[in-house]
Amino acid sequence: MPDVLVEKPRDGVAVIRINRPQVKNALNMTVRYELAERFIELGCDDDVRCIVLTGNGTDFAAGADLTEMAEAGAIDMMLRRTDLLWKAIADCPKPVIAAVNGFALGGGCELAMHADIVIAGENAQFGQTEVRVGIMPGAGGTQRLTRAVGKFKAMRMILTGEIISGREADAMGLASAVVADDAVEEHALDMASRIASMPPLAVTQAKEVLLAGQDASLEAGLMLERKAFQILFDSLDQKEGMKAFLEKRKPTYQGR
């Protein structure tokens, strides 16, 4: 079986599933390359409007595969250029929902934070645990976690390697919603279906502006929002959406 599976269980929805349950879906280089390839492919697939990222078995991803890293040197790590593989996920134009059960530790937590929405099981376990093995987060953990939960909670998690539950992740802003463990994937799929039913151009423009505006000034962010808002009035989907609303019927969006 491949280490990364792609499924299309519903109209407009794709599932990317890490498939190494025997090692709690640890992220080796094969998985990293396959994830990057799948996100690039699905990002260009007009039939896919939302992507669910999840694990196989009881875990999301327990972190980096340390068997590949324990004896590596600085130049070895630099030459792997894993930043380009992570960038393929971060740059995906389609909305990404992480469905998290079990372990999401180290690189697994960073992977979840590359998503746009995180659905966590009550007993999911999030943590930036790199300090426990002599290193620190290296795939955005110090930056994305701080932006998600603030300096003081991020410092606590990163400097202690503490693991928090799905409920605590939700309370501190690391998750979008927390649900029963056995409902995580179904909840994520339902949300993905709702997003997939929306006008694709409006969805992708909203995602792009939200992400681009995070680190911009308020004035620049508002300008980006205003321009994207105006551009959408040249779309067929805008005409269809407003006409359907006025005619009290369900719209049919084509992404044009």
N, C-alpha and C positions, 0 to 999 in steps of 0.2 A: 504494500500500500504506500502511496506517496506520503511524504511528511506534511504536506499541505493539501487539503481537499477544497474543491469549489463545488458548491451546490446552488441550484436555482429553484428553491421550493415554492416560490410565489411569483406572481407577475411583477416584474420590475425589481425584484429583490434577489441579491446573491449572498451566499454565506461562504466566508473563507474560514476554514476550520484547521487549526493546528492539530496534527495527527501523530503525536508521539506520547501516548498515554503512559507507556512503560517508564518514561522519565519525567512524568508530570509536565509534558509539553515544553521541556527546556529548549531554549533557542540556540541551536547550533548554526553553523554557517549555511548549511543546506536549507534550513528553514528560513533564514534571513533572506537568502537569494530568492527562494520560491515566493515568500510573502511579497517582496518587491515586484517580482514579475506578475503575480496575480493582481496586485493593486493597479499596476500600469495597464494591464489588459482590461480589467473591469472598468477602470476610469475612462477608457476609450470606447466602451461598449454602450451603444445608444439604447439597448434594451434593458440595461441595468440603471436603476434610478436611486438605489440605496444599497449599502453593503453592511452585512452583519459580520463582525469578526469575533470568533470564539475558539474555544479549545475542544478537545475530544476527551471523553471520560469525565473525570470529576474536577479537572483543573483548567484554568485559562492558560497560564504559562508560569512556570516556577522560576523563571529567570534565565540567565545565560547558561549554556552548557559548559561548566567549569573544566571538563576534561579537555576542551580545546584551548583553554586559556591559562591553565595553571603554570605551564612552563614557558609561556610566551614572553617576549621582550617588548620594549617600547616600539622599536621599529617594526616588529611583527604586527603589532596592533595597528600601527599607523597604516601599514600597507594593505590591511584588510579593507580599508575605506568603507567601513560599515555605515558611516554618516550618509553615504549616497543611498544605501539600502533603506535606512530610516526615512530619508527625504522622499523616497518614492511613495511611502505611506502618507507622510505629512502633506504631500502635494496632491493627493488624490482629490479630484474635483467633486466626486460624489460624496454625499453624507455617509459617515461611517459610524456604526453603533457597535460598541464593545459589549458583549454579553459575558459577564465575568462570574464564574463560579470557582470555588476552591482557591488555589494559589494564584496570585498576581504579584509576584515578588521581583525585585530588581528590574531586569530588563522586561519582565512581564508586566510590571506596574507601569513602566515607561511606555510599553506597547499600548496598554489600555489608554494612556493619556494622549496617544496620537489620534484617538477616535474623537468624534464630535459629541457623542452622547455615550455615557457609560451606564449600563443597567447591571446592578450588582445583586448577587444573592445575599441573603441575610448573613450567611456564614462564610462568605468570600473573605479572603485574607490578602489585604494590600500591604505592601511594604517596600521601601527602598533599603534593602538589607545588605548592600554591597560592603558597608563598613565592617561587617562581621567576617569578611574574608580578605580584609586588608586593602580594599580599594574604595572607590566612591562611585556614584552614578555617572555614567558616561554616555547616555543616549537621551539626554534632556531632563533627567530626573531633578537636578538642582534648579532648573529653569521652569519647566512646566508645572512641577509640583508647587513651587512658590507662587506661581501665577494662579493656580487653582485654589490653594488653601491659605495662602499668606505666609509670611516669613516665619512666624513663631511655631506654627504647626509643622511646616516643612523642616525647619531646623530640628525639631524634636524627632521626626521620623528618620531623617537622613543621618543625624549624628548618633542616634541610639540603635538604628536598625530595627526599631519597634514595628511590629505587625499589628494592623488594625482590622476590625471586622467590616463587613459591608455596611452595617448600620452606622458605624462611626465614620466610614468614608462618605456616606451620604450626608451625615450631619455636618461634616467639615467642608463639603463642597467638592469632594473628589469623585462623587457619583451623581448622576442625574436622577436616579431613582433606585430604591432598594425593594426587592420583592422576595417571596419565598424561593428557596434554592431550586426547587423543581419547576418554578415558573419563569426562570430567567430567560431562557432561549425563546420561549413562546411570546413572552412580553416584548422582547427585542424584535421578533419577527412581526408582531402586530404593529409596533411603532414604525418599523421599516416599511410595512405595507401602507401605512397612513402617509408617510413621507413620499413613497413612490406614487401615490395617487395625486399628489400636488403637482403644479406646473414645474417641470424640470428646470427651466431657465431661471425662474424666480428662486427656486431652492438653491441652485448652484451660485447664483449671484449673491444671495443672502449669506451663504457660507463664506464665499470669498471676501466679502466686505467685512464680515464679523472678524475673521482671522487677520486680515490685513490691518484692520483698525485697532487691534488690541494694543499694539506698541506705538501707535501714531498719536499725535496730539488730538484733542477733541475736535478742533477745527478741521484737521485733515481727515479724520474719521467721518465727520459729518459730510464733508465734500464727497468722499468716496461713496457714502450711502446715497447721497442726493443724485449723483451721476448714474449709479446702478439703477435706482428707482426710475429715473427718467428714461433710461435705455429700454427698460421692460415695456414701455408703452409702444414700442415698435414691434412687439411680439404678437403672434397670432394667439398665444395662450392668454395674454391680457384681454384681448377682444373677446375670446371665448369665455373666459372666467366671468367677466362683468356682464356679458350678454346672458349667460346661463343664470347668474344671480337675479337679473331683472326678470327673466322669463320663468324663474322658480323651477329650474331643472338642474340635473347633475351635469357638470361640465366634462368635456372630453379634452384632455390636454395632450398635445403632440410634441412638445419641446421645440416649438418653432415660433 
